[in-house]
Amino acid sequence: MSDCLFCKIAGGEIPSKKVYEDDEFFAFHDISPQAPTHVLVIPRRHIASLEDAAADDEALLGRLLLVCRRLARELGIETGYRVVNNCGAPAGQSVFHVHFHLLGGRPMGWPPG
């Protein structure tokens, strides 16, 4: 999608502090971190939100979570981390390209938000 911030980041049009990339996914450090480790993990294919995912996106979304697990291990937060998806503006989604926040490096409180 030509006007999507995250599509532009994944495409290299906008610089980011890249953590991971492959043919399907891209991960980069959040510019406003909420934890010592705060990485955004996105599919390269544009899906506006989890509500817009189709049945044939099931495998892609499963692999996306496994990328989060892999990155948690690589970033040294595997003993405790949080994976968050904000779905829709009322939930705090500000960029409409489905993405997971991978957060760690500090104790996480409950309830969040």
MARKE-512046 format. One record per residue (C-alpha): residue number from 1; residue in three letters; x, y, z; chain. Coordinates in nm, 3 decimals. Layout:
% MARKE-512046
{i: NUM, aa: ALA, east: X, north: Y, up: Z, ch: A}
...
***
This chain:
% MARKE-512046
{i: 1, aa: MET, east: 0.000, north: 0.000, up: 0.000, ch: A}
{i: 2, aa: SER, east: 0.168, north: 0.320, up: -0.118, ch: A}
{i: 3, aa: ASP, east: 0.066, north: 0.548, up: 0.170, ch: A}
{i: 4, aa: CYS, east: 0.124, north: 0.302, up: 0.458, ch: A}
{i: 5, aa: LEU, east: 0.402, north: 0.400, up: 0.699, ch: A}
{i: 6, aa: PHE, east: 0.494, north: 0.039, up: 0.782, ch: A}
{i: 7, aa: CYS, east: 0.491, north: -0.068, up: 0.415, ch: A}
{i: 8, aa: LYS, east: 0.735, north: 0.215, up: 0.347, ch: A}
{i: 9, aa: ILE, east: 0.957, north: 0.110, up: 0.639, ch: A}
{i: 10, aa: ALA, east: 0.958, north: -0.255, up: 0.527, ch: A}
{i: 11, aa: GLY, east: 1.032, north: -0.141, up: 0.171, ch: A}
{i: 12, aa: GLY, east: 1.331, north: 0.066, up: 0.282, ch: A}
{i: 13, aa: GLU, east: 1.175, north: 0.400, up: 0.184, ch: A}
{i: 14, aa: ILE, east: 1.181, north: 0.519, up: 0.546, ch: A}
{i: 15, aa: PRO, east: 1.480, north: 0.437, up: 0.768, ch: A}
{i: 16, aa: SER, east: 1.437, north: 0.218, up: 1.073, ch: A}
{i: 17, aa: LYS, east: 1.650, north: 0.035, up: 1.325, ch: A}
{i: 18, aa: LYS, east: 1.600, north: -0.307, up: 1.168, ch: A}
{i: 19, aa: VAL, east: 1.608, north: -0.618, up: 1.387, ch: A}
{i: 20, aa: TYR, east: 1.497, north: -0.886, up: 1.141, ch: A}
{i: 21, aa: GLU, east: 1.378, north: -0.937, up: 0.786, ch: A}
{i: 22, aa: ASP, east: 1.293, north: -1.218, up: 0.551, ch: A}
{i: 23, aa: ASP, east: 1.064, north: -1.255, up: 0.249, ch: A}
{i: 24, aa: GLU, east: 0.747, north: -1.241, up: 0.462, ch: A}
{i: 25, aa: PHE, east: 0.828, north: -1.032, up: 0.771, ch: A}
{i: 26, aa: PHE, east: 1.012, north: -0.724, up: 0.892, ch: A}
{i: 27, aa: ALA, east: 1.093, north: -0.623, up: 1.250, ch: A}
{i: 28, aa: PHE, east: 1.231, north: -0.297, up: 1.382, ch: A}
{i: 29, aa: HIS, east: 1.273, north: -0.105, up: 1.708, ch: A}
{i: 30, aa: ASP, east: 0.978, north: 0.115, up: 1.809, ch: A}
{i: 31, aa: ILE, east: 1.062, north: 0.487, up: 1.798, ch: A}
{i: 32, aa: SER, east: 0.875, north: 0.538, up: 2.127, ch: A}
{i: 33, aa: PRO, east: 0.973, north: 0.233, up: 2.334, ch: A}
{i: 34, aa: GLN, east: 0.754, north: 0.131, up: 2.626, ch: A}
{i: 35, aa: ALA, east: 1.007, north: -0.121, up: 2.760, ch: A}
{i: 36, aa: PRO, east: 1.386, north: -0.168, up: 2.736, ch: A}
{i: 37, aa: THR, east: 1.315, north: -0.400, up: 2.442, ch: A}
{i: 38, aa: HIS, east: 1.029, north: -0.286, up: 2.220, ch: A}
{i: 39, aa: VAL, east: 1.024, north: -0.422, up: 1.867, ch: A}
{i: 40, aa: LEU, east: 0.747, north: -0.405, up: 1.609, ch: A}
{i: 41, aa: VAL, east: 0.701, north: -0.719, up: 1.400, ch: A}
{i: 42, aa: ILE, east: 0.501, north: -0.687, up: 1.077, ch: A}
{i: 43, aa: PRO, east: 0.413, north: -0.893, up: 0.774, ch: A}
{i: 44, aa: ARG, east: 0.543, north: -0.740, up: 0.452, ch: A}
{i: 45, aa: ARG, east: 0.200, north: -0.794, up: 0.297, ch: A}
{i: 46, aa: HIS, east: -0.036, north: -0.515, up: 0.393, ch: A}
{i: 47, aa: ILE, east: -0.325, north: -0.617, up: 0.619, ch: A}
{i: 48, aa: ALA, east: -0.479, north: -0.312, up: 0.786, ch: A}
{i: 49, aa: SER, east: -0.567, north: -0.480, up: 1.118, ch: A}
{i: 50, aa: LEU, east: -0.638, north: -0.817, up: 1.269, ch: A}
{i: 51, aa: GLU, east: -1.006, north: -0.752, up: 1.192, ch: A}
{i: 52, aa: ASP, east: -0.914, north: -0.735, up: 0.823, ch: A}
{i: 53, aa: ALA, east: -0.730, north: -1.069, up: 0.823, ch: A}
{i: 54, aa: ALA, east: -0.890, north: -1.338, up: 0.609, ch: A}
{i: 55, aa: ALA, east: -0.908, north: -1.711, up: 0.669, ch: A}
{i: 56, aa: ASP, east: -0.615, north: -1.762, up: 0.431, ch: A}
{i: 57, aa: ASP, east: -0.401, north: -1.535, up: 0.654, ch: A}
{i: 58, aa: GLU, east: -0.408, north: -1.795, up: 0.934, ch: A}
{i: 59, aa: ALA, east: -0.070, north: -1.950, up: 0.852, ch: A}
{i: 60, aa: LEU, east: 0.093, north: -1.609, up: 0.799, ch: A}
{i: 61, aa: LEU, east: -0.027, north: -1.486, up: 1.139, ch: A}
{i: 62, aa: GLY, east: 0.093, north: -1.805, up: 1.305, ch: A}
{i: 63, aa: ARG, east: 0.437, north: -1.762, up: 1.150, ch: A}
{i: 64, aa: LEU, east: 0.434, north: -1.399, up: 1.265, ch: A}
{i: 65, aa: LEU, east: 0.398, north: -1.515, up: 1.626, ch: A}
{i: 66, aa: LEU, east: 0.683, north: -1.761, up: 1.578, ch: A}
{i: 67, aa: VAL, east: 0.902, north: -1.476, up: 1.451, ch: A}
{i: 68, aa: CYS, east: 0.817, north: -1.292, up: 1.775, ch: A}
{i: 69, aa: ARG, east: 0.932, north: -1.597, up: 1.975, ch: A}
{i: 70, aa: ARG, east: 1.253, north: -1.623, up: 1.771, ch: A}
{i: 71, aa: LEU, east: 1.329, north: -1.253, up: 1.823, ch: A}
{i: 72, aa: ALA, east: 1.260, north: -1.278, up: 2.198, ch: A}
{i: 73, aa: ARG, east: 1.529, north: -1.546, up: 2.216, ch: A}
{i: 74, aa: GLU, east: 1.773, north: -1.351, up: 1.998, ch: A}
{i: 75, aa: LEU, east: 1.717, north: -1.032, up: 2.201, ch: A}
{i: 76, aa: GLY, east: 1.765, north: -1.213, up: 2.533, ch: A}
{i: 77, aa: ILE, east: 1.415, north: -1.163, up: 2.672, ch: A}
{i: 78, aa: GLU, east: 1.291, north: -1.522, up: 2.637, ch: A}
{i: 79, aa: THR, east: 1.238, north: -1.564, up: 3.012, ch: A}
{i: 80, aa: GLY, east: 0.956, north: -1.310, up: 3.008, ch: A}
{i: 81, aa: TYR, east: 0.809, north: -1.099, up: 2.732, ch: A}
{i: 82, aa: ARG, east: 0.477, north: -0.970, up: 2.608, ch: A}
{i: 83, aa: VAL, east: 0.334, north: -0.977, up: 2.254, ch: A}
{i: 84, aa: VAL, east: 0.063, north: -0.714, up: 2.198, ch: A}
{i: 85, aa: ASN, east: -0.168, north: -0.640, up: 1.907, ch: A}
{i: 86, aa: ASN, east: -0.384, north: -0.328, up: 1.919, ch: A}
{i: 87, aa: CYS, east: -0.684, north: -0.378, up: 1.693, ch: A}
{i: 88, aa: GLY, east: -0.863, north: -0.059, up: 1.593, ch: A}
{i: 89, aa: ALA, east: -0.825, north: 0.301, up: 1.703, ch: A}
{i: 90, aa: PRO, east: -1.019, north: 0.257, up: 2.031, ch: A}
{i: 91, aa: ALA, east: -0.765, north: -0.011, up: 2.132, ch: A}
{i: 92, aa: GLY, east: -0.471, north: 0.217, up: 2.051, ch: A}
{i: 93, aa: GLN, east: -0.386, north: 0.113, up: 1.695, ch: A}
{i: 94, aa: SER, east: -0.232, north: 0.419, up: 1.532, ch: A}
{i: 95, aa: VAL, east: -0.074, north: 0.263, up: 1.222, ch: A}
{i: 96, aa: PHE, east: -0.319, north: 0.058, up: 1.020, ch: A}
{i: 97, aa: HIS, east: -0.089, north: -0.223, up: 0.914, ch: A}
{i: 98, aa: VAL, east: -0.123, north: -0.529, up: 1.138, ch: A}
{i: 99, aa: HIS, east: 0.171, north: -0.550, up: 1.375, ch: A}
{i: 100, aa: PHE, east: 0.275, north: -0.709, up: 1.701, ch: A}
{i: 101, aa: HIS, east: 0.463, north: -0.525, up: 1.973, ch: A}
{i: 102, aa: LEU, east: 0.732, north: -0.745, up: 2.129, ch: A}
{i: 103, aa: LEU, east: 0.808, north: -0.601, up: 2.475, ch: A}
{i: 104, aa: GLY, east: 1.051, north: -0.719, up: 2.739, ch: A}
{i: 105, aa: GLY, east: 1.341, north: -0.634, up: 2.964, ch: A}
{i: 106, aa: ARG, east: 1.130, north: -0.523, up: 3.262, ch: A}
{i: 107, aa: PRO, east: 0.849, north: -0.663, up: 3.475, ch: A}
{i: 108, aa: MET, east: 0.510, north: -0.622, up: 3.308, ch: A}
{i: 109, aa: GLY, east: 0.209, north: -0.517, up: 3.513, ch: A}
{i: 110, aa: TRP, east: -0.147, north: -0.640, up: 3.476, ch: A}
{i: 111, aa: PRO, east: -0.388, north: -0.522, up: 3.360, ch: A}
{i: 112, aa: PRO, east: -0.208, north: -0.347, up: 3.074, ch: A}
{i: 113, aa: GLY, east: -0.306, north: 0.001, up: 2.963, ch: A}
***
